[in-house]
Amino acid sequence: MNRFVFVLLATFHLVSHAHGDAPATFLAAKVMAKQQIFFDQALSDQGELYCGCKWEWTGKSGGRIDPKSCGYETRAQKTRADRIEWEHIVPAWIFGHQRQCWQNGGRKNCVADDPVFRAMEADLFNLYPSVGEVNGDRSNYQYAMVTGVAQQYGACPTRVDFKRRAAEPRNDVKGLVARSTFYMYDRYGLSMSRQQQQLLMAWDEQYPVSVWEKEWNRRTAKVMGHPNPFVTGARSWSLGHKPSREGIVSAVPARAAAAPSSKAGSAGVIIGNRNSKVYHLAEGCPSYDKVAPKNQVPFRSETEAAAAGYRKAGNCH
């Protein structure tokens, strides 16, 4: 059996059963987050994640920060301070390090070989627009109560402790951050330290679900095919919580995935080339089975491929 075909079909088994119309890649997720979830939030009172800044949309998924709207002052990285970036509330480094693929080759290897990692990386319940500089400073640090650190970004209340490798977001989003984190650890069977659990449980209780968080959950659920149960109240976190692992879907059996690569399109798979940003259909595109496995990105529709910035190969007929 062609190894990549197996991975493709396993990915689609996971996506179609666990995520409905959820994006299949991080790139597609950013576009969908803008178009279907945060489309009207650039000038809202909520603002972006860490500082509450308003922004102006630019390009397919980017934005330009309005520093005056939140009193933001650049700490060190002017270019990143000026732009919106998509923050993984639970960093990819953290959930990636709990996958074998990361141990075998880091994030690039996980994107290429692990459908569960791709699902986590593209999960819209874990993505939120943020000031790029704060996103970069937060890095892969765990959340914590940061003391002894003066405000670093003007009036922005989020603080980063570089020595302790910890970050404390502004109060307005502490509950949202906690419930998003619970969701990721529960859905994908991740392991959380007792200290982190205790902190996030306190934030969850202290900062209840807001009107906007309910709306964010509603919009995101419409795309993902399921809500965040920690927002709806269907599920709660307690010490020693046993994850549901609802996002960990077994790959299809080998006998069901043994079709030759030229027939992969029968499952609706469209193959994109991550280098050329060109996609190929199973029927009518002669280069469909010629894209190197390491460069292949699967899509379920031409619409999804286009949303991710890909165009149809010129030799398709």
Backbone bond lengths (Angstrom), bond angles and torsions (degrees), N, CA, C in turn:
res aa  C-N    CA-C-N  psi(-1)  N-CA   C-N-CA  omega(-1)  CA-C   N-CA-C  phi
1 M - - - 1.468 - - 1.518 110.02 -
2 N 1.321 117.19 136.06 1.463 122.22 176.07 1.522 109.50 -63.37
3 R 1.347 117.00 123.36 1.465 121.64 -174.11 1.520 112.22 -60.41
4 F 1.325 116.31 -42.20 1.457 118.07 -176.58 1.530 111.61 -68.89
5 V 1.346 115.70 -35.62 1.466 118.73 177.86 1.523 109.76 -61.02
6 F 1.340 116.28 -41.16 1.459 119.87 177.88 1.518 110.59 -59.82
7 V 1.345 116.37 -45.67 1.471 120.50 179.27 1.518 110.55 -62.13
8 L 1.334 116.75 -42.51 1.468 120.43 179.08 1.518 111.28 -59.93
9 L 1.314 116.42 -48.47 1.449 119.82 -177.50 1.511 111.44 -68.42
10 A 1.341 116.75 -36.10 1.460 119.78 175.88 1.516 110.15 -62.94
11 T 1.335 115.72 -40.32 1.459 120.50 178.26 1.521 110.29 -61.16
12 F 1.321 115.94 -46.25 1.455 118.16 -176.84 1.515 111.55 -70.80
13 H 1.311 117.62 -31.34 1.463 120.20 174.24 1.522 108.80 -61.58
14 L 1.327 116.64 -45.29 1.452 121.06 -179.84 1.516 110.79 -64.72
15 V 1.324 116.57 -49.56 1.459 120.31 -175.85 1.513 112.05 -64.41
16 S 1.329 116.69 -47.88 1.453 119.38 -173.45 1.523 112.22 -68.47
17 H 1.326 117.75 -31.70 1.452 119.79 -177.69 1.520 112.33 -91.12
18 A 1.323 117.17 -27.89 1.463 118.79 -173.69 1.513 112.80 -105.59
19 H 1.314 119.49 -21.84 1.450 119.53 -169.25 1.521 115.67 -128.07
20 G 1.325 118.51 3.79 1.454 118.08 178.02 1.513 111.26 57.90
21 D 1.323 117.02 -117.84 1.460 121.97 -179.16 1.524 111.91 -98.36
22 A 1.310 118.02 23.90 1.455 122.48 -177.76 1.524 111.18 -62.56
23 P 1.330 117.95 150.25 1.466 120.53 177.95 1.522 111.13 -64.94
24 A 1.326 115.91 147.88 1.459 121.05 -177.36 1.521 112.67 -93.40
25 T 1.340 118.17 -15.35 1.458 121.76 -178.79 1.520 110.15 -135.50
26 F 1.324 116.06 160.16 1.456 121.71 177.89 1.527 110.53 -61.69
27 L 1.330 116.14 -40.36 1.464 120.17 179.68 1.526 110.58 -61.46
28 A 1.321 116.71 -46.47 1.458 120.39 178.19 1.520 110.99 -64.35
29 A 1.336 117.06 -36.04 1.464 121.26 -179.66 1.527 111.47 -61.90
30 K 1.323 116.95 -41.39 1.465 119.98 -179.88 1.522 111.53 -63.21
31 V 1.320 115.84 -40.78 1.468 120.00 179.11 1.520 110.30 -66.24
32 M 1.326 116.66 -44.34 1.458 120.63 -179.14 1.525 111.32 -68.13
33 A 1.331 117.12 -34.78 1.468 120.25 178.01 1.520 110.34 -61.76
34 K 1.326 116.23 -41.30 1.460 120.01 177.89 1.520 111.04 -67.69
35 Q 1.321 116.99 -49.98 1.457 121.72 -171.06 1.520 114.07 -73.96
36 Q 1.345 117.88 -31.47 1.451 119.49 -171.62 1.522 114.92 -117.25
37 I 1.334 117.72 -12.35 1.466 119.06 -176.20 1.528 112.56 -121.82
38 F 1.328 117.09 -52.88 1.462 120.57 -176.01 1.524 113.54 -103.07
39 F 1.314 117.26 15.42 1.465 122.65 -173.95 1.523 113.68 -54.02
40 D 1.354 117.50 -31.69 1.460 121.06 -176.56 1.530 112.76 -112.86
41 Q 1.335 116.56 16.50 1.465 119.91 -173.20 1.516 114.93 -101.67
42 A 1.337 118.31 -4.29 1.467 120.37 -176.17 1.524 112.77 -59.93
43 L 1.320 117.12 -33.97 1.471 121.13 -178.22 1.522 111.72 -111.86
44 S 1.320 117.16 16.26 1.465 120.27 -178.21 1.523 111.13 -80.07
45 D 1.308 115.89 166.53 1.461 121.18 179.38 1.521 111.90 -71.14
46 Q 1.349 117.47 -21.34 1.468 119.75 178.47 1.527 111.14 -65.59
47 G 1.336 115.93 -42.22 1.458 120.63 -177.57 1.514 112.03 67.85
48 E 1.335 115.93 -172.77 1.469 119.48 179.15 1.525 109.90 -76.18
49 L 1.327 116.15 179.47 1.460 121.24 -166.56 1.525 114.89 -62.59
50 Y 1.317 118.15 -55.87 1.459 120.16 -164.78 1.528 115.99 -88.69
51 C 1.306 117.03 -28.06 1.467 118.85 -174.76 1.526 113.50 -124.52
52 G 1.318 117.28 -8.82 1.449 120.30 -177.99 1.518 113.04 75.34
53 C 1.327 117.40 20.87 1.468 121.17 -179.31 1.523 111.05 -74.24
54 K 1.314 115.98 146.92 1.452 121.61 170.73 1.527 107.76 -86.94
55 W 1.333 115.94 164.55 1.450 119.36 -177.71 1.512 110.77 -151.11
56 E 1.325 115.39 171.40 1.458 122.96 175.37 1.519 107.48 -117.65
57 W 1.330 117.08 129.34 1.463 119.95 -179.95 1.526 110.37 -67.23
58 T 1.318 116.08 140.79 1.459 122.17 173.92 1.520 108.29 -139.88
59 G 1.318 117.17 140.38 1.457 120.45 178.26 1.514 112.48 65.89
60 K 1.329 116.10 -160.73 1.456 121.32 -175.26 1.517 113.25 -76.39
61 S 1.331 117.25 -29.99 1.465 118.54 -177.11 1.524 112.90 -147.67
62 G 1.329 118.00 2.82 1.455 120.33 -175.47 1.519 113.54 -95.12
63 G 1.316 115.51 -179.96 1.449 120.48 179.66 1.513 111.44 -160.75
64 R 1.330 115.78 160.56 1.458 122.19 178.25 1.527 108.55 -116.22
65 I 1.315 116.21 121.52 1.462 122.77 -176.12 1.531 111.71 -67.63
66 D 1.337 115.60 142.41 1.464 122.10 170.22 1.526 107.14 -102.39
67 P 1.329 118.76 93.33 1.475 120.96 -173.60 1.527 113.50 -62.94
68 K 1.320 117.42 -29.17 1.471 120.30 -179.19 1.526 111.27 -67.74
69 S 1.320 117.18 -26.05 1.466 120.70 -178.20 1.522 112.87 -67.75
70 C 1.345 116.67 -18.84 1.466 120.24 -176.61 1.526 112.32 -135.24
71 G 1.335 117.03 5.36 1.462 120.15 -179.04 1.506 112.99 68.65
72 Y 1.338 116.57 30.26 1.464 119.85 -176.54 1.517 111.50 -75.39
73 E 1.326 116.19 138.29 1.466 123.22 174.55 1.524 108.39 -127.01
74 T 1.316 116.13 132.15 1.464 121.25 -178.69 1.524 110.86 -63.60
75 R 1.320 115.95 133.37 1.468 120.52 176.64 1.521 110.39 -83.98
76 A 1.348 116.76 -50.61 1.464 119.16 -175.71 1.526 113.90 -153.62
77 Q 1.353 117.04 -27.30 1.467 120.22 -171.90 1.534 109.84 -114.27
78 K 1.307 116.47 89.29 1.460 121.70 -174.37 1.526 112.11 -59.77
79 T 1.321 117.54 -44.53 1.464 119.89 -177.43 1.515 111.35 -60.28
80 R 1.320 116.78 -46.16 1.463 120.18 -178.96 1.526 111.27 -74.44
81 A 1.327 116.91 -28.16 1.460 120.21 178.33 1.520 111.43 -67.29
82 D 1.301 117.08 -24.19 1.466 121.75 -176.82 1.522 113.47 -86.37
83 R 1.329 118.30 -7.96 1.460 118.64 -170.93 1.532 113.06 -126.67
84 I 1.313 114.43 156.57 1.459 122.41 171.97 1.523 108.84 -82.67
85 E 1.325 116.12 135.71 1.462 122.04 171.17 1.524 107.76 -126.80
86 W 1.310 116.45 160.37 1.460 120.58 -179.34 1.517 109.59 -96.38
87 E 1.310 115.20 110.00 1.462 121.79 -177.32 1.522 111.42 -85.47
88 H 1.334 116.34 131.43 1.462 121.09 166.63 1.526 106.53 -81.79
89 I 1.321 117.48 112.18 1.463 120.97 -179.02 1.520 109.60 -57.19
90 V 1.317 116.69 -44.85 1.473 121.30 165.58 1.529 105.48 -97.35
91 P 1.330 117.90 110.69 1.478 120.55 -173.52 1.522 113.49 -58.07
92 A 1.338 114.95 146.41 1.460 120.24 177.61 1.522 110.93 -58.24
93 W 1.324 116.87 -33.85 1.468 120.79 178.84 1.522 110.74 -60.58
94 I 1.348 116.15 -39.01 1.463 120.23 -177.65 1.520 111.09 -71.04
95 F 1.347 117.52 -51.39 1.467 116.12 -178.72 1.526 110.87 -74.96
96 G 1.337 117.71 -26.51 1.455 119.43 177.01 1.516 112.57 -65.93
97 H 1.323 116.99 -37.82 1.460 120.04 -178.80 1.528 113.01 -68.77
98 Q 1.311 117.07 -9.08 1.456 119.71 175.24 1.530 111.66 -99.11
99 R 1.334 115.59 11.55 1.468 121.54 176.56 1.534 108.64 -116.38
100 Q 1.304 116.66 141.24 1.464 120.78 -179.24 1.519 111.38 -61.66
101 C 1.331 116.80 -31.44 1.467 119.92 -177.60 1.522 111.79 -58.56
102 W 1.336 117.08 -33.57 1.470 120.37 -178.43 1.526 109.60 -69.50
103 Q 1.299 116.17 -39.59 1.461 119.96 178.22 1.529 110.94 -64.51
104 N 1.325 116.69 -25.75 1.459 121.11 -177.16 1.517 114.36 -92.72
105 G 1.344 117.48 -0.24 1.461 117.25 -179.09 1.512 115.67 164.95
106 G 1.327 117.42 13.69 1.460 120.27 175.44 1.519 114.36 75.51
107 R 1.319 115.04 -166.62 1.464 120.84 -173.61 1.528 112.24 -60.39
108 K 1.310 117.03 -40.81 1.466 120.44 -178.77 1.513 110.51 -59.21
109 N 1.312 116.67 -41.18 1.462 120.82 179.43 1.525 110.67 -67.66
110 C 1.338 117.05 -38.44 1.465 120.53 178.92 1.521 111.14 -63.90
111 V 1.333 116.86 -42.82 1.460 120.57 178.76 1.519 110.69 -61.05
112 A 1.331 115.83 -38.78 1.463 120.39 -177.23 1.522 113.18 -76.45
113 D 1.341 117.26 -35.23 1.463 119.69 -166.56 1.526 116.75 -118.29
114 D 1.331 119.02 -12.62 1.458 119.85 -171.44 1.530 111.69 -120.54
115 P 1.342 118.91 104.15 1.458 120.76 -178.89 1.522 113.46 -64.21
116 V 1.337 117.27 -29.68 1.464 119.62 178.14 1.522 110.07 -69.15
117 F 1.339 117.28 -40.50 1.467 119.85 176.60 1.524 110.09 -61.77
118 R 1.323 117.18 -43.91 1.463 119.50 179.78 1.523 111.29 -60.63
119 A 1.338 115.94 -37.89 1.464 119.82 177.70 1.527 110.67 -64.77
120 M 1.321 117.18 -41.54 1.471 121.01 178.85 1.515 110.91 -66.10
121 E 1.322 116.33 -42.92 1.460 121.38 -177.62 1.525 111.15 -64.01
122 A 1.331 116.92 -30.85 1.465 121.69 -176.61 1.526 112.81 -101.67
123 D 1.327 118.17 4.97 1.465 121.15 -177.14 1.522 110.03 -68.89
124 L 1.328 116.89 118.52 1.467 121.57 -173.52 1.520 113.33 -71.68
125 F 1.316 118.56 -17.19 1.465 120.45 175.95 1.525 111.27 -73.44
126 N 1.321 117.08 -10.46 1.467 121.35 -178.42 1.527 111.95 -110.93
127 L 1.330 118.34 5.62 1.465 122.14 -177.42 1.526 110.99 -113.21
128 Y 1.335 115.27 135.44 1.464 119.99 179.99 1.526 108.43 -151.45
129 P 1.328 118.14 137.60 1.471 119.81 179.08 1.528 110.67 -66.80
130 S 1.322 115.96 141.29 1.467 120.23 -179.47 1.523 110.17 -149.50
131 V 1.322 116.01 161.80 1.460 120.68 173.47 1.524 107.88 -62.05
132 G 1.320 116.63 127.68 1.452 120.37 -174.92 1.512 114.30 -57.24
133 E 1.330 117.12 -39.93 1.460 119.58 -178.48 1.525 111.38 -63.55
134 V 1.331 117.49 -43.13 1.467 120.46 -179.70 1.527 109.64 -69.12
135 N 1.314 116.04 -38.51 1.457 120.47 174.79 1.527 110.27 -56.37
136 G 1.337 116.77 -46.11 1.457 120.93 179.71 1.518 112.24 -66.26
137 D 1.335 116.83 -40.63 1.471 120.61 -179.83 1.526 111.45 -67.89
138 R 1.327 116.01 -38.45 1.465 119.70 179.17 1.526 110.16 -62.59
139 S 1.348 116.11 -34.67 1.462 121.82 175.21 1.533 110.08 53.76
140 N 1.334 116.20 -130.12 1.459 120.21 178.43 1.523 111.73 -107.75
141 Y 1.349 116.35 22.66 1.460 121.26 -177.10 1.527 111.15 -68.48
142 Q 1.325 115.61 145.77 1.453 121.14 173.07 1.531 109.29 -75.37
143 Y 1.324 115.81 160.48 1.461 120.18 176.53 1.526 109.40 -79.11
144 A 1.345 115.05 147.57 1.453 120.93 -178.99 1.524 108.78 -161.76
145 M 1.326 116.54 169.89 1.460 121.49 170.35 1.526 106.42 -85.87
146 V 1.309 116.52 114.30 1.468 121.93 -176.12 1.526 109.39 -95.57
147 T 1.310 115.75 121.80 1.465 121.20 178.98 1.523 109.51 -121.55
148 G 1.325 116.09 156.02 1.452 120.86 176.75 1.508 114.25 74.15
149 V 1.329 117.88 14.40 1.461 122.46 178.92 1.526 108.60 -121.51
150 A 1.321 116.18 119.99 1.461 120.55 -179.99 1.518 110.14 -70.35
151 Q 1.353 116.30 160.02 1.464 119.79 177.53 1.519 109.64 -58.17
152 Q 1.317 115.12 133.33 1.466 121.79 -171.33 1.515 113.88 -106.58
153 Y 1.341 116.96 -12.76 1.468 120.35 -172.51 1.532 110.91 -129.82
154 G 1.325 115.73 47.07 1.455 119.05 -178.43 1.512 110.63 70.38
155 A 1.338 116.49 -126.66 1.463 120.74 -178.99 1.519 113.12 -81.74
156 C 1.313 117.82 -5.52 1.468 121.21 179.76 1.530 109.60 -66.47
157 P 1.345 118.61 123.41 1.471 120.89 -174.29 1.525 115.53 -81.55
158 T 1.320 119.08 -12.25 1.466 120.33 178.12 1.521 109.91 -64.17
159 R 1.332 115.72 138.05 1.469 120.74 -179.35 1.530 109.79 -126.20
160 V 1.328 114.63 144.93 1.463 121.29 177.50 1.518 108.79 -123.89
161 D 1.331 115.97 126.78 1.457 121.53 177.25 1.533 107.23 -102.59
162 F 1.333 115.46 101.40 1.465 119.76 -175.13 1.526 112.13 -69.55
163 K 1.331 117.22 -30.40 1.465 119.96 -179.71 1.524 111.29 -71.02
164 R 1.321 116.12 -42.23 1.471 120.54 -179.47 1.517 112.27 -87.30
165 R 1.337 116.13 -7.30 1.449 120.83 -177.52 1.533 109.95 55.88
166 A 1.339 114.62 56.86 1.457 121.46 -177.06 1.523 109.67 -141.39
167 A 1.328 116.30 154.06 1.460 121.40 179.44 1.523 109.82 -137.86
168 E 1.326 115.80 140.12 1.460 121.31 176.09 1.518 108.92 -120.75
169 P 1.330 118.36 112.32 1.466 120.86 179.92 1.525 111.03 -75.23
170 R 1.323 116.46 167.27 1.466 121.20 178.32 1.535 109.88 -62.87
171 N 1.327 114.97 153.51 1.461 120.25 -175.68 1.523 112.99 -56.32
172 D 1.316 117.76 -36.19 1.465 121.60 -174.50 1.521 113.72 -60.19
173 V 1.331 117.70 -22.04 1.468 119.41 -177.33 1.520 113.03 -117.82
174 K 1.323 118.23 5.99 1.465 119.51 -177.45 1.529 111.74 -61.98
175 G 1.328 116.73 -40.69 1.462 119.13 178.14 1.513 111.37 -67.45
176 L 1.311 116.70 -42.63 1.468 121.98 178.53 1.527 110.38 -60.42
177 V 1.318 116.62 -45.01 1.463 121.72 179.11 1.528 110.34 -61.21
178 A 1.337 116.32 -43.41 1.465 120.29 -179.40 1.521 111.30 -62.02
179 R 1.332 117.15 -46.71 1.459 120.33 -176.59 1.527 112.64 -70.69
180 S 1.328 116.48 -31.91 1.459 119.69 174.60 1.525 110.74 -67.76
181 T 1.331 115.48 -39.31 1.467 120.08 178.37 1.522 110.99 -65.88
182 F 1.338 116.28 -44.50 1.467 119.35 176.68 1.526 110.89 -56.04
183 Y 1.319 115.39 -44.15 1.475 120.76 -179.50 1.525 111.03 -57.44
184 M 1.328 117.53 -49.54 1.458 120.99 -176.73 1.524 111.59 -64.27
185 Y 1.326 116.60 -44.04 1.459 119.88 -178.33 1.523 111.10 -69.20
186 D 1.313 116.80 -34.43 1.452 120.85 178.80 1.521 111.28 -72.44
187 R 1.322 116.92 -48.55 1.467 121.47 -173.23 1.521 112.66 -68.99
188 Y 1.336 115.93 -34.79 1.464 118.70 -174.45 1.529 113.39 -110.24
189 G 1.320 116.24 13.21 1.463 119.77 172.75 1.514 114.15 64.17
190 L 1.342 117.15 38.51 1.455 120.81 -178.88 1.530 110.93 -85.47
191 S 1.312 115.79 159.90 1.460 122.17 -178.83 1.530 110.01 -104.39
192 M 1.337 116.69 126.03 1.470 122.14 -177.96 1.526 110.40 -117.70
193 S 1.334 116.68 138.09 1.456 120.87 -179.94 1.534 110.84 -64.84
194 R 1.288 116.33 154.81 1.467 121.63 178.97 1.532 110.75 -60.79
195 Q 1.340 115.98 -40.78 1.465 120.30 -179.92 1.527 111.43 -62.30
196 Q 1.358 116.82 -43.90 1.452 120.04 179.43 1.538 110.93 -66.25
197 Q 1.318 116.50 -39.14 1.458 119.90 177.14 1.528 111.30 -58.95
198 Q 1.302 116.06 -47.22 1.462 120.69 -177.07 1.532 111.46 -62.45
199 L 1.316 116.04 -42.15 1.470 120.12 179.29 1.527 110.52 -63.42
200 L 1.322 117.46 -49.59 1.457 121.04 -176.21 1.525 111.94 -68.92
201 M 1.304 117.27 -32.21 1.463 120.26 174.92 1.532 110.18 -63.82
202 A 1.326 115.60 -39.28 1.473 119.66 178.27 1.524 110.35 -65.90
203 W 1.326 117.32 -42.48 1.468 120.57 178.56 1.523 110.82 -65.44
204 D 1.318 116.99 -39.64 1.457 121.61 179.10 1.528 111.03 -58.97
205 E 1.311 115.93 -41.36 1.473 120.89 -179.50 1.524 111.71 -75.93
206 Q 1.322 116.17 -40.34 1.461 120.74 -175.49 1.519 113.10 -73.17
207 Y 1.337 116.29 -32.31 1.470 121.15 -176.80 1.530 109.45 -122.29
208 P 1.334 116.97 87.32 1.476 120.91 -176.30 1.523 112.97 -66.91
209 V 1.312 115.05 169.64 1.464 122.39 -177.85 1.530 110.18 -61.10
210 S 1.329 115.79 127.89 1.463 121.63 -179.95 1.530 110.56 -90.30
211 V 1.332 115.66 170.59 1.458 120.57 176.62 1.521 110.46 -59.56
212 W 1.345 116.62 -42.47 1.457 119.33 179.68 1.522 111.85 -66.56
213 E 1.329 117.95 -40.38 1.460 119.54 -179.45 1.526 110.67 -62.18
214 K 1.321 117.25 -37.23 1.465 120.69 176.28 1.528 110.35 -63.14
215 E 1.332 116.48 -41.56 1.458 120.08 179.32 1.519 110.69 -69.29
216 W 1.332 117.27 -41.21 1.469 121.49 175.67 1.524 110.01 -57.44
217 N 1.328 116.46 -44.49 1.453 121.18 178.95 1.533 110.84 -63.31
218 R 1.332 117.34 -41.22 1.458 120.98 -179.53 1.524 111.05 -63.25
219 R 1.335 116.15 -46.54 1.464 120.40 -178.95 1.528 110.98 -65.37
220 T 1.311 115.55 -42.81 1.461 119.92 -177.90 1.523 111.16 -68.02
221 A 1.323 115.84 -39.86 1.468 120.13 178.86 1.519 111.20 -62.24
222 K 1.320 116.82 -33.88 1.462 121.13 179.50 1.525 110.75 -62.38
223 V 1.342 116.74 -34.97 1.463 121.50 179.55 1.528 111.11 -83.85
224 M 1.318 116.18 -44.55 1.461 120.74 -173.73 1.530 113.12 -77.01
225 G 1.334 116.06 -25.28 1.461 119.06 -178.90 1.514 113.73 93.47
226 H 1.324 117.63 3.23 1.464 122.56 178.25 1.527 108.48 -160.88
227 P 1.345 118.79 153.59 1.463 121.43 178.21 1.521 111.68 -89.27
228 N 1.313 115.58 174.78 1.462 121.28 169.16 1.525 106.70 -87.67
229 P 1.328 119.05 109.88 1.474 120.75 -175.37 1.522 113.67 -65.42
230 F 1.332 117.19 -17.48 1.455 120.16 178.37 1.532 111.29 -81.56
231 V 1.327 116.34 -13.22 1.465 121.59 173.18 1.522 110.04 -91.27
232 T 1.313 116.93 -42.42 1.464 120.55 -178.51 1.528 112.05 -72.91
233 G 1.325 117.65 -20.14 1.456 121.18 -177.07 1.515 113.19 92.78
234 A 1.328 116.86 2.40 1.463 120.44 178.94 1.531 111.67 -70.00
235 R 1.325 116.52 -20.00 1.462 121.38 -178.30 1.516 108.79 -143.19
236 S 1.310 116.87 148.47 1.473 121.21 176.57 1.521 108.41 -134.16
237 W 1.332 114.57 159.55 1.470 119.92 -177.65 1.523 109.30 -105.62
238 S 1.322 115.38 135.99 1.463 121.46 172.57 1.514 107.84 -136.47
239 L 1.332 116.19 161.75 1.463 119.49 -179.12 1.531 110.26 -55.12
240 G 1.315 115.20 134.19 1.445 120.00 -178.91 1.518 112.97 79.35
241 H 1.338 116.21 19.35 1.467 121.17 -179.73 1.528 111.04 -52.95
242 K 1.327 115.50 133.54 1.455 120.55 177.07 1.522 108.97 -93.88
243 P 1.333 118.36 112.85 1.473 121.19 -177.06 1.529 112.99 -60.43
244 S 1.330 115.16 144.22 1.463 120.20 177.43 1.526 111.59 -73.77
245 R 1.337 116.30 -29.06 1.461 123.18 -178.69 1.530 111.52 57.98
246 E 1.317 116.79 33.74 1.458 120.92 -178.06 1.529 112.72 -66.97
247 G 1.336 117.47 -19.14 1.450 120.31 178.82 1.513 113.63 -89.24
248 I 1.335 116.64 -5.25 1.463 120.88 179.19 1.520 107.80 -96.24
249 V 1.317 115.82 97.21 1.454 121.10 -178.10 1.529 108.75 -106.91
250 S 1.297 117.24 131.51 1.461 120.93 -177.99 1.520 111.01 -62.96
251 A 1.307 115.10 145.15 1.470 119.87 175.39 1.512 109.62 -64.94
252 V 1.321 116.71 154.67 1.466 120.17 177.14 1.514 108.68 -64.13
253 P 1.322 118.01 149.27 1.462 120.28 178.88 1.523 111.30 -58.00
254 A 1.317 116.40 151.17 1.456 121.10 -176.91 1.523 111.88 -57.69
255 R 1.330 117.61 -37.41 1.462 119.68 -177.13 1.529 111.94 -65.63
256 A 1.340 117.28 -25.81 1.463 120.45 179.55 1.508 111.66 -86.02
257 A 1.322 116.67 -10.18 1.461 120.64 -177.26 1.516 111.63 -114.21
258 A 1.313 117.41 15.17 1.455 120.75 -171.70 1.517 114.47 -86.90
259 A 1.337 117.12 8.44 1.462 119.27 179.25 1.511 110.34 -65.86
260 P 1.333 118.57 147.99 1.459 120.95 178.83 1.510 110.96 -64.64
261 S 1.351 116.62 156.70 1.455 121.81 -174.12 1.508 112.80 -58.81
262 S 1.322 118.93 -32.24 1.454 120.98 -177.34 1.518 111.63 -66.70
263 K 1.364 117.02 -14.98 1.447 120.29 -178.92 1.528 111.94 -103.37
264 A 1.336 118.31 8.82 1.458 120.50 -176.20 1.507 111.63 -58.37
265 G 1.335 116.77 -29.57 1.450 120.42 -178.88 1.511 112.66 -64.62
266 S 1.322 118.45 -16.88 1.450 119.66 179.56 1.508 111.38 -64.20
267 A 1.326 117.64 -20.45 1.456 121.79 176.49 1.523 110.92 -92.07
268 G 1.337 116.94 6.29 1.457 120.69 178.74 1.507 113.80 85.87
269 V 1.340 117.15 12.75 1.457 120.65 -175.72 1.524 111.30 -78.47
270 I 1.305 116.10 128.85 1.455 122.60 171.47 1.518 106.36 -109.92
271 I 1.324 117.65 132.43 1.462 121.09 -176.94 1.525 110.18 -103.78
272 G 1.333 115.26 124.66 1.452 121.29 174.72 1.511 110.65 -103.22
273 N 1.325 116.78 150.92 1.464 122.23 175.94 1.520 107.45 -101.82
274 R 1.349 116.77 112.19 1.463 120.07 -174.36 1.535 112.78 -64.05
275 N 1.333 117.35 -19.69 1.464 119.79 179.10 1.520 112.33 -83.61
276 S 1.330 117.09 -47.00 1.462 120.94 -175.63 1.522 112.75 -90.27
277 K 1.351 117.05 -13.07 1.464 122.01 -176.14 1.524 111.10 59.96
278 V 1.332 116.41 35.11 1.453 123.35 177.42 1.527 107.51 -114.78
279 Y 1.342 117.42 141.95 1.455 119.29 177.13 1.530 110.75 -115.59
280 H 1.338 115.64 155.87 1.462 122.55 -175.27 1.528 109.68 -128.32
281 L 1.311 115.98 136.90 1.463 122.25 175.36 1.522 109.91 -89.62
282 A 1.328 115.72 154.20 1.463 119.69 179.93 1.523 111.17 -66.62
283 E 1.319 115.80 -31.82 1.457 120.37 179.61 1.525 109.81 -112.92
284 G 1.331 115.93 128.72 1.461 120.03 175.59 1.511 115.80 90.04
285 C 1.330 118.07 -1.52 1.473 121.36 179.10 1.526 108.34 -120.59
286 P 1.325 118.11 103.42 1.472 121.50 -173.54 1.519 114.93 -63.15
287 S 1.336 118.17 -19.21 1.476 119.78 -178.69 1.526 112.35 -96.01
288 Y 1.334 117.27 11.47 1.467 121.84 -176.39 1.528 112.86 -52.90
289 D 1.336 116.56 -44.37 1.465 119.94 -176.23 1.524 112.81 -101.68
290 K 1.358 115.22 19.84 1.464 118.91 -178.52 1.523 113.41 -110.05
291 V 1.328 117.33 -1.95 1.456 120.44 178.56 1.522 109.04 -76.34
292 A 1.332 117.19 129.74 1.467 120.81 -179.44 1.528 109.43 -57.69
293 P 1.327 117.97 136.25 1.470 121.43 -178.13 1.527 113.96 -50.51
294 K 1.330 118.02 -39.23 1.461 120.08 -177.97 1.519 112.76 -67.53
295 N 1.327 117.26 -18.10 1.462 121.29 -178.76 1.527 113.06 -102.21
296 Q 1.327 117.46 -1.82 1.460 120.62 -174.59 1.527 112.09 -80.70
297 V 1.340 115.82 136.04 1.458 123.66 175.79 1.526 107.23 -128.51
298 P 1.331 118.73 121.39 1.468 120.32 -177.61 1.532 112.44 -84.40
299 F 1.308 117.00 142.80 1.461 123.58 173.66 1.524 108.25 -132.27
300 R 1.331 115.90 153.70 1.454 120.28 -179.83 1.513 112.85 -94.45
301 S 1.319 117.80 -13.73 1.464 120.38 -179.63 1.519 109.23 -155.61
302 E 1.328 116.21 161.55 1.457 120.13 175.62 1.524 110.68 -66.63
303 T 1.322 116.35 -32.48 1.469 120.35 178.21 1.515 110.71 -61.66
304 E 1.335 116.88 -44.41 1.458 120.62 179.44 1.530 110.88 -65.12
305 A 1.322 116.75 -40.31 1.464 120.53 179.20 1.526 110.16 -63.39
306 A 1.328 116.70 -43.36 1.470 120.42 179.70 1.521 110.87 -65.24
307 A 1.335 116.93 -37.99 1.462 120.68 179.26 1.521 111.51 -64.32
308 A 1.327 115.60 -28.51 1.467 120.83 179.20 1.526 112.14 -85.34
309 G 1.342 117.19 1.88 1.457 120.45 176.91 1.512 115.07 94.75
310 Y 1.328 117.40 13.89 1.456 121.04 -179.28 1.541 110.21 -98.52
311 R 1.344 116.60 154.04 1.458 121.98 176.06 1.524 109.30 -125.64
312 K 1.324 116.26 154.98 1.464 119.96 -177.18 1.525 110.27 -67.99
313 A 1.309 116.72 141.69 1.474 122.13 178.81 1.523 110.18 -59.01
314 G 1.314 116.30 139.61 1.448 121.96 -176.46 1.512 114.06 -67.52
315 N 1.340 117.50 -19.67 1.461 119.08 -177.94 1.536 112.39 -95.05
316 C 1.318 116.80 10.21 1.479 119.70 175.72 1.529 108.79 -76.62
317 H 1.314 116.45 145.80 1.457 120.11 179.54 1.522 111.14 -138.94
